[in-house]
Amino acid sequence: HVQLVESGGGSVQPGGSLRLSCAAYEDTRSAKVMGWFRQAPGKEREGVAYLNIYASNTVSHEDSVVDRFTISVDNAENTLYLQMNSLKPEDTAVYYCAVGTSLYDLQRARPKYWGQGTQVTVST
């Protein structure tokens, strides 16, 4: 079992930045692929960025956040990050971290574990 604890959400003006953190506890050996998802009110949960430990920490980002968001991991601290810059109102959502052992499943929102979510609000 892996416990995921997220932090770093909040309210920010358009153009601002936030850094989300996701600390993993207990059996982190099963956290080989990691990702960030978000869910806006009335919309389905969508993937934002992924990191694949199997492939030397290869990262990928969805088109809507490329060049603005960056996923990274501190393996020593068992912590996943999402640096979010140039935030837009359409980035407003609850953000979730997720981990698993299959990138295929992760990218289809079928991880082994989810975090509890952290609210990000971008508005004037």
Salt bridges, closest charged atoms under 4 A:
ASP27 OD1 - ARG29 NE 2.93
GLU46 OE2 - ARG38 NE 2.70
ASP91 OD1 - ARG38 NH1 2.90
ASP91 OD2 - ARG68 NH1 2.72
ASP105 OD1 - ARG110 NH2 3.01
